[in-house]
Amino acid sequence: MRRSAHKLNLPLEYRDVRKNEKYSRELEENGGKVQVPCLRIDRGNRVEWLYESDDIIDFLETKFGSTES
């Protein structure tokens, strides 16, 4: 997941839920579970939480990947 984000040159914010209780609580309260990796997606007035690495990679590549053939 990190490799894909780096390849796409995305400025993602990484948070360590093991070392920061605030981040862990936020993930559990808003996302429903403490599982990493997790991508928080802001969509205007709503937030989505994406948990599976393959799903996160697919989302990032679809949204930010090259459209060149």
N, CA, C and O atoms as a MOPAC input file, in Angstrom:
PM7 MOZYME 1SCF
protein

 N      0.82900 1    -1.17100 1     0.00000 1
 C      0.00000 1     0.00000 1     0.00000 1
 C      0.88000 1     1.24300 1     0.00000 1
 O      0.64900 1     2.16700 1    -0.78000 1
 N      1.88500 1     1.27200 1     0.86900 1
 C      2.80400 1     2.42400 1     0.91500 1
 C      3.57600 1     2.56800 1    -0.39900 1
 O      3.80300 1     3.67900 1    -0.87900 1
 N      3.96800 1     1.44600 1    -0.96300 1
 C      4.70300 1     1.47200 1    -2.22700 1
 C      3.85000 1     2.09600 1    -3.33700 1
 O      4.35000 1     2.89100 1    -4.13300 1
 N      2.57100 1     1.73800 1    -3.38800 1
 C      1.67500 1     2.30100 1    -4.39600 1
 C      1.47700 1     3.79700 1    -4.19400 1
 O      1.48100 1     4.56100 1    -5.16000 1
 N      1.30500 1     4.21900 1    -2.94900 1
 C      1.14200 1     5.64300 1    -2.65900 1
 C      2.40400 1     6.41200 1    -3.03800 1
 O      2.32600 1     7.51500 1    -3.58000 1
 N      3.56200 1     5.82800 1    -2.75200 1
 C      4.82500 1     6.47600 1    -3.09000 1
 C      4.98600 1     6.57600 1    -4.61500 1
 O      5.38500 1     7.61400 1    -5.14300 1
 N      4.66900 1     5.48200 1    -5.30500 1
 C      4.76100 1     5.44400 1    -6.76400 1
 C      3.86800 1     6.49900 1    -7.41100 1
 O      4.21800 1     7.07600 1    -8.44000 1
 N      2.70800 1     6.74500 1    -6.79600 1
 C      1.77200 1     7.74400 1    -7.31100 1
 C      2.10000 1     9.14900 1    -6.80300 1
 O      1.43300 1    10.12100 1    -7.15800 1
 N      3.14700 1     9.23800 1    -5.95900 1
 C      3.59900 1    10.52000 1    -5.41500 1
 C      2.48800 1    11.24000 1    -4.64100 1
 O      2.26900 1    12.43900 1    -4.81300 1
 N      1.79300 1    10.48100 1    -3.78700 1
 C      0.68100 1    11.03600 1    -3.02000 1
 C      1.14900 1    11.50700 1    -1.65000 1
 O      1.88300 1    10.79000 1    -0.97000 1
 N      0.74200 1    12.68800 1    -1.23900 1
 C      1.13300 1    13.20900 1     0.07100 1
 C      0.20300 1    12.69900 1     1.17600 1
 O     -0.57400 1    13.46900 1     1.73900 1
 N      0.28300 1    11.41900 1     1.48000 1
 C     -0.57500 1    10.84500 1     2.51200 1
 C      0.01400 1    11.09100 1     3.90300 1
 O      1.23000 1    11.15300 1     4.08300 1
 N     -0.87700 1    11.22800 1     4.86700 1
 C     -0.45400 1    11.35600 1     6.25800 1
 C     -0.52500 1     9.97000 1     6.89800 1
 O     -1.57300 1     9.32500 1     6.89800 1
 N      0.59200 1     9.53100 1     7.43500 1
 C      0.64100 1     8.22700 1     8.08900 1
 C      0.52300 1     8.42100 1     9.58800 1
 O      1.16600 1     9.30100 1    10.16200 1
 N     -0.30400 1     7.59300 1    10.22400 1
 C     -0.50700 1     7.65300 1    11.66600 1
 C     -0.28600 1     6.28000 1    12.25400 1
 O     -0.75200 1     5.27900 1    11.71100 1
 N      0.42900 1     6.23300 1    13.37000 1
 C      0.73400 1     4.97000 1    14.04000 1
 C     -0.23700 1     4.77300 1    15.20200 1
 O     -0.09200 1     5.39300 1    16.25500 1
 N     -1.22900 1     3.90100 1    15.00100 1
 C     -2.24000 1     3.67900 1    16.03300 1
 C     -1.70000 1     2.88300 1    17.21600 1
 O     -2.31000 1     2.86800 1    18.28500 1
 N     -0.56500 1     2.22700 1    17.03100 1
 C      0.04000 1     1.48800 1    18.14700 1
 C      0.75000 1     2.42400 1    19.11400 1
 O      0.84300 1     2.13300 1    20.30700 1
 N      1.24800 1     3.54300 1    18.60700 1
 C      2.01300 1     4.46100 1    19.44400 1
 C      1.22000 1     5.68300 1    19.88800 1
 O      1.69000 1     6.45000 1    20.72800 1
 N      0.03000 1     5.87400 1    19.34000 1
 C     -0.74700 1     7.05800 1    19.67200 1
 C     -2.18900 1     6.65600 1    19.96600 1
 O     -2.94400 1     6.30600 1    19.05900 1
 N     -2.55800 1     6.71100 1    21.22900 1
 C     -3.90000 1     6.30300 1    21.66700 1
 C     -4.99400 1     7.14600 1    21.01200 1
 O     -6.07700 1     6.63600 1    20.72400 1
 N     -4.72200 1     8.42400 1    20.77700 1
 C     -5.70600 1     9.30200 1    20.13800 1
 C     -6.06300 1     8.78000 1    18.74800 1
 O     -7.23900 1     8.73200 1    18.38400 1
 N     -5.06000 1     8.39300 1    17.97700 1
 C     -5.30900 1     7.87400 1    16.63700 1
 C     -6.05000 1     6.54300 1    16.68900 1
 O     -6.92700 1     6.28000 1    15.86600 1
 N     -5.69500 1     5.71600 1    17.64900 1
 C     -6.35500 1     4.43100 1    17.81100 1
 C     -7.83600 1     4.61800 1    18.13800 1
 O     -8.69300 1     3.95900 1    17.54900 1
 N     -8.13300 1     5.51000 1    19.07000 1
 C     -9.53000 1     5.80100 1    19.43300 1
 C    -10.30700 1     6.36900 1    18.24900 1
 O    -11.44300 1     5.97000 1    17.99600 1
 N     -9.68600 1     7.30300 1    17.52600 1
 C    -10.34800 1     7.90600 1    16.37600 1
 C    -10.71500 1     6.84300 1    15.33700 1
 O    -11.81800 1     6.85000 1    14.79100 1
 N     -9.78800 1     5.94500 1    15.07800 1
 C    -10.03000 1     4.88000 1    14.10800 1
 C    -11.15800 1     3.96600 1    14.56300 1
 O    -12.03400 1     3.61900 1    13.77000 1
 N    -11.14500 1     3.57600 1    15.82400 1
 C    -12.18600 1     2.69000 1    16.33900 1
 C    -13.55000 1     3.37300 1    16.37900 1
 O    -14.55300 1     2.78600 1    15.97300 1
 N    -13.58700 1     4.60900 1    16.86800 1
 C    -14.86100 1     5.31800 1    17.00600 1
 C    -15.47600 1     5.68400 1    15.65800 1
 O    -16.69200 1     5.60300 1    15.49000 1
 N    -14.65800 1     6.08000 1    14.71200 1
 C    -15.18800 1     6.55400 1    13.43600 1
 C    -15.17900 1     5.50300 1    12.33500 1
 O    -16.06100 1     5.48300 1    11.47600 1
 N    -14.17900 1     4.63300 1    12.36500 1
 C    -14.07600 1     3.60800 1    11.33500 1
 C    -14.69900 1     2.28100 1    11.73200 1
 O    -14.98800 1     1.44000 1    10.88100 1
 N    -14.90500 1     2.09900 1    13.03700 1
 C    -15.56000 1     0.88800 1    13.51100 1
 C    -14.63500 1    -0.18300 1    14.03600 1
 O    -15.08000 1    -1.09600 1    14.73300 1
 N    -13.33200 1    -0.09000 1    13.71200 1
 C    -12.37900 1    -1.08000 1    14.20300 1
 C    -10.96400 1    -0.52800 1    14.09700 1
 O    -10.67800 1     0.36800 1    13.30300 1
 N    -10.09000 1    -1.09100 1    14.92300 1
 C     -8.68000 1    -0.69900 1    14.87900 1
 C     -7.96500 1    -1.74500 1    14.03900 1
 O     -7.57200 1    -2.80400 1    14.52900 1
 N     -7.80800 1    -1.42000 1    12.76500 1
 C     -7.14200 1    -2.31700 1    11.82200 1
 C     -6.33000 1    -1.45900 1    10.86500 1
 O     -6.80600 1    -0.43500 1    10.37600 1
 N     -5.12500 1    -1.87800 1    10.61000 1
 C     -4.28300 1    -1.15900 1     9.66200 1
 C     -3.80000 1    -2.13800 1     8.60500 1
 O     -3.64400 1    -3.32400 1     8.89600 1
 N     -3.55800 1    -1.67300 1     7.38300 1
 C     -3.69800 1    -0.28400 1     6.98700 1
 C     -5.16000 1     0.11400 1     6.86000 1
 O     -6.04700 1    -0.72200 1     6.68700 1
 N     -5.37500 1     1.41100 1     6.95200 1
 C     -6.70400 1     1.98200 1     6.79200 1
 C     -6.54500 1     3.32000 1     6.09200 1
 O     -5.66000 1     4.10600 1     6.43300 1
 N     -7.38900 1     3.57200 1     5.12900 1
 C     -7.37700 1     4.83900 1     4.41800 1
 C     -8.66400 1     5.58100 1     4.73500 1
 O     -9.76400 1     5.07100 1     4.52000 1
 N     -8.50400 1     6.80000 1     5.25200 1
 C     -9.65700 1     7.65900 1     5.50600 1
 C     -9.88600 1     8.48500 1     4.24600 1
 O     -8.98300 1     9.17000 1     3.76600 1
 N    -11.10600 1     8.41200 1     3.71900 1
 C    -11.45100 1     9.11500 1     2.48600 1
 C    -12.51300 1    10.15900 1     2.80700 1
 O    -13.63900 1     9.82200 1     3.17200 1
 N    -12.14300 1    11.43400 1     2.66700 1
 C    -13.09300 1    12.52300 1     2.88000 1
 C    -13.83700 1    12.78800 1     1.58400 1
 O    -13.23000 1    13.06500 1     0.54900 1
 N    -15.13400 1    12.70300 1     1.65100 1
 C    -15.98200 1    12.94000 1     0.47300 1
 C    -16.97400 1    14.05700 1     0.81300 1
 O    -18.17700 1    13.82800 1     0.93700 1
 N    -16.44400 1    15.24700 1     0.95600 1
 C    -17.29700 1    16.38900 1     1.27900 1
 C    -17.87300 1    16.27800 1     2.67000 1
 O    -17.16700 1    16.47200 1     3.66000 1
 N    -19.16000 1    15.96600 1     2.75200 1
 C    -19.82100 1    15.91000 1     4.05200 1
 C    -19.83000 1    14.52200 1     4.69000 1
 O    -20.46800 1    14.32200 1     5.72400 1
 N    -19.13800 1    13.57400 1     4.09000 1
 C    -19.07000 1    12.23100 1     4.69300 1
 C    -17.65500 1    11.67300 1     4.57600 1
 O    -16.87400 1    12.06900 1     3.71100 1
 N    -17.35800 1    10.75300 1     5.46600 1
 C    -16.03500 1    10.12000 1     5.51000 1
 C    -16.21000 1     8.62000 1     5.33900 1
 O    -17.09300 1     8.01900 1     5.95100 1
 N    -15.37200 1     8.01700 1     4.50800 1
 C    -15.36400 1     6.55900 1     4.33200 1
 C    -14.04100 1     6.02700 1     4.85000 1
 O    -13.02700 1     6.72400 1     4.81400 1
 N    -14.05100 1     4.80500 1     5.32700 1
 C    -12.84900 1     4.14400 1     5.83200 1
 C    -12.63500 1     2.87500 1     5.02200 1
 O    -13.51800 1     2.02000 1     4.95200 1
 N    -11.48400 1     2.75600 1     4.42400 1
 C    -11.15300 1     1.60900 1     3.57800 1
 C    -10.04300 1     0.83200 1     4.27000 1
 O     -9.00500 1     1.40800 1     4.59600 1
 N    -10.23700 1    -0.47700 1     4.50400 1
 C     -9.33400 1    -1.24000 1     5.33900 1
 C     -8.39300 1    -2.21000 1     4.63400 1
 O     -7.24700 1    -2.34400 1     5.06400 1
 N     -8.79900 1    -2.86000 1     3.62300 1
 C     -7.96600 1    -3.90700 1     3.02500 1
 C     -6.92600 1    -3.31400 1     2.08400 1
 O     -7.23800 1    -2.42600 1     1.29000 1
 N     -5.68500 1    -3.80200 1     2.17000 1
 C     -4.59000 1    -3.27200 1     1.35100 1
 C     -4.92900 1    -3.27100 1    -0.13200 1
 O     -4.72300 1    -2.26400 1    -0.81100 1
 N     -5.44300 1    -4.37500 1    -0.64000 1
 C     -5.77200 1    -4.45100 1    -2.06500 1
 C     -6.84400 1    -3.43400 1    -2.45100 1
 O     -6.78000 1    -2.83400 1    -3.52400 1
 N     -7.82900 1    -3.24400 1    -1.57200 1
 C     -8.88700 1    -2.26600 1    -1.83400 1
 C     -8.32300 1    -0.84400 1    -1.82800 1
 O     -8.71100 1    -0.01200 1    -2.64800 1
 N     -7.41200 1    -0.57500 1    -0.90300 1
 C     -6.79000 1     0.74900 1    -0.82000 1
 C     -5.96900 1     1.01300 1    -2.07400 1
 O     -6.06000 1     2.09100 1    -2.66300 1
 N     -5.16900 1     0.03300 1    -2.48500 1
 C     -4.34500 1     0.18100 1    -3.69300 1
 C     -5.23500 1     0.40600 1    -4.91300 1
 O     -4.95600 1     1.29200 1    -5.72100 1
 N     -6.29600 1    -0.37900 1    -5.05700 1
 C     -7.21700 1    -0.20800 1    -6.19200 1
 C     -7.81500 1     1.19800 1    -6.19200 1
 O     -7.89700 1     1.84100 1    -7.23800 1
 N     -8.23000 1     1.67100 1    -5.02000 1
 C     -8.80600 1     3.01300 1    -4.92200 1
 C     -7.79300 1     4.07100 1    -5.35100 1
 O     -8.10500 1     4.94300 1    -6.16200 1
 N     -6.57700 1     3.99300 1    -4.80200 1
 C     -5.54700 1     4.99500 1    -5.11100 1
 C     -5.18600 1     4.99300 1    -6.59000 1
 O     -5.05800 1     6.05200 1    -7.20300 1
 N     -5.02300 1     3.81200 1    -7.16100 1
 C     -4.65400 1     3.72600 1    -8.57200 1
 C     -5.79200 1     4.18900 1    -9.48400 1
 O     -5.55000 1     4.81000 1   -10.51900 1
 N     -7.00900 1     3.88900 1    -9.10400 1
 C     -8.16400 1     4.33300 1    -9.89800 1
 C     -8.31600 1     5.85200 1    -9.83000 1
 O     -8.54100 1     6.50800 1   -10.84700 1
 N     -8.19300 1     6.39500 1    -8.63600 1
 C     -8.40400 1     7.84200 1    -8.44300 1
 C     -7.22700 1     8.69200 1    -8.89900 1
 O     -7.42800 1     9.77200 1    -9.45500 1
 N     -5.99100 1     8.22100 1    -8.67200 1
 C     -4.82200 1     9.05100 1    -8.91000 1
 C     -3.84300 1     8.49600 1    -9.93300 1
 O     -2.84700 1     9.14500 1   -10.25300 1
 N     -4.11800 1     7.29900 1   -10.45000 1
 C     -3.19300 1     6.66600 1   -11.39800 1
 C     -3.21000 1     7.33100 1   -12.74900 1
 O     -4.07900 1     8.14300 1   -13.06700 1
 N     -2.22600 1     6.96200 1   -13.52900 1
 C     -2.07600 1     7.50800 1   -14.87600 1
 C     -3.17100 1     6.97300 1   -15.77900 1
 O     -3.59200 1     5.82400 1   -15.65000 1
 N     -3.62100 1     7.80400 1   -16.68200 1
 C     -4.61400 1     7.36900 1   -17.66600 1
 C     -3.93600 1     7.00500 1   -18.98800 1
 O     -4.61100 1     6.69900 1   -19.97100 1
 N     -2.59200 1     7.03800 1   -19.00900 1
 C     -1.86700 1     6.68300 1   -20.21600 1
 C     -1.88200 1     5.18400 1   -20.43100 1
 O     -1.92400 1     4.41500 1   -19.47000 1
 N     -1.84700 1     4.76500 1   -21.68200 1
 C     -1.83600 1     3.32600 1   -21.99800 1
 C     -0.42600 1     2.81300 1   -22.06500 1
 O     -0.21200 1     1.62700 1   -22.31900 1

